[in-house]
């Protein structure tokens, strides 16, 4: 992945994960990669990976079940007026 220096890495990874959810690569009910897997794929720290997964949860796209994993709850909604 090529990083855009002006944009925080977590936002760039979040955009990729959100796009994958929208495209069905991570379908509703499907398990998202673990923090360690996100770190490995994108070359980011665990803190950054946790931020990405936390933002997905915060925005209603995922739910975390301790000891089980983080799962997609819904598809991203298009902006109003689209």
N, C-alpha and C positions, 0 to 999 in steps of 0.2 A: 504494500500500500504506500502510495506517495502522500506524505503529509503536507498539508497547507499550513505554513508557519503561523499565519494570523488567526487560525482557528484552533481552540483547545483540542487536544487529541481525543478526549472523551467524547466531545461533540461529533467528531469525525467518525469514531467507531460506533457511536449511537446511531448516526445516520445510516451506516452500513447495516447494522442489526435491524433497524426499523424497516429498511428497504427489503431485507430478507424476509421479515415477517409479512410485509405487504405482498411480496411475490410468492409466498407460500413455501419458501425454503424451510421456514420454521412455522408450521401450521398451528392454528388454535388447538390447545391441548398438548402440543409438542414441547419437548424439553429443549431449553436453550443450553448452549455450551456453559460449562462451569467457569468460574473465575480463572482457574488455571488454564483452561482451554482458550479462553479469550486472550489471556496474556501471551500464550504461545503463538496464537494465530496472528496477532497484531503487534507483538513485540512491545507491549505496554506493561506497566507495573500492576500489581494486584490492586492497589488503591484505585488506579484509573479504571480497571476492569469492574471493580465493585461499584464505582460511580456510574458506569454505563448501565449495569444491570439494575442498579437502584433507580436510575432515571426511567428505565423501561417500566419498572413497577410503579413509580410515582405517576407516570402518565397513563396508567391503566392497561398497558400492553402485556404485562407479565405479573405473575404471582410467585412468591418464593415459599417453599415448604421446607423448613429446616430438616436437614438430614436426607432429603429426597432430591431437591433441585429447584430450578426456576423454570416455570412453564409459561407459554404464551396463553394469554387469556382472550385477546381479541385482536382484530386487524386494525391498523392505523386508520383513522378517519380522515377523509380529505378535508382541506380547509373549507370553511363556510363560503358559499357562493361559487364553488367549483363545479 
